[in-house]
């Protein structure tokens, strides 16, 4: 890793921790809401044992740091320790200067957006703030076939359910679910941007005419892929076109106008690089 990459990742971690800790301390914590994971457990300790949220998060992560070091070494765990302690410390600082938003719906929305944006920046630095993310990393180190998203989701559900039982308010669980959903969505937005693209596949005997119209009228490129029908055993030309969402309906209309029997598949493109895109 060169010096520029190192400082770039440090800046991402600092910015991410600032956003995530501010969202936690100023929106979720004052309203007893949970973002799942260790933060959810720390919320219970904060209200029932008067222990600072950041302190609880740091203490809970210490066994994971040791476990992570034994399984993956210092190179992986050092940035995680830095991000976790920074995130935890900033939560306690912001909690002392927090403003109270009593509307739980607003708090779950703004808290989810801030925390999701912050965690995404930390993840972009190839690290995490510990907790369920670190557990998932370690578990995957034992078995590469384990899905990290499944581990995180199960733990978050259990923690939110625990919060629901402890605080005895259904609203807490429902609003916490909104926050967790928005956290996941904001991570996707930060990683993929807001200009999501689509891939459209068109199978038609009139492929040449369709491709010409896409090229000339839509000013959009397309690629012909050779395929073979499994039932007919006939050679087929499959049109693949990557486009912004707003153009997909036009391409479908063009295809159906030229060949009403054309077979069309539309799917998401996670990231697109090249001429006309990133």
Steps between C-alpha positions, in 0.01 A plus 500: 500500500644843403486805724217661301275194534576480871400860571199471271372204702566682829297800376215270398503334843496835684219643284302178525533476877396865539179444302414162656568611859305824455200310362516248784545750787258766379216303344488132599635498856276779644193315366610152618524386138742233386713461191557136589827336597711621792344848480162345585647317799677820610168686489359261762806546725471878460142517628506226763853523641588860413813389312614716207407344167846538347663337803277194469572467127877513561488241779282261296741523206819417693449118484428536127824693446696217662308238301544697177873539559543125558308417181600783262803677645580861590482633144124448492417577862695827557271717287196336656629582851561861396155536340322333793666712769447819300133416436441407865680804638314740273164352607577585864614850403194572284271354768610778738409771249202337331177673404182304563264418214194345659342382175610138468412477133722797412773364726493156336518660153776754567689261726485223239619730221792640702610165642470324163701771324766490770533122507525493120799736512664280763437191287651681199819520707496117510425480870205515741395640837511152654189331637292283269711592195812367670319185615392441139857551370638252754225244429568524127866438572398161641267423210509706177153375405338674797308810389602806701164668436314206657713511817455876539127479436444221755698681772324831430157336520588335833634827645197705389269231639690520830458880504130452435465265799714712735333835424156339456399731215398366161575839343868465589529181297306641204695827482829315552412283199459818291843624614668166421335489155619853420852420623519215249358714219739788567795261491382390154457861384846607617664196343306506171400866467152627421524446124411132497512331161308213347594220262241399243528174305289462186460172310338552159532386140489869406808575706672694221211748463468542878872567542496760222214693661668485842822635345344773285193616693613434856865590440574198712748219433405133505686171480397185313561177691482165324272242661305185425142407585481186716169384351531617141875438483516807276774760518381824656636852520448657843510879525656633820461869574606690812295813559377748757162411651319778317585346160394143576130553420589656163721205410224254596250694288737500200557126532130416526414733210747326269434148629195443721634153590839623622614354833624770740688477831580806713740477794703732725859599422688546827789696351575609143834635378584613148395737224184688593509387863756529783 
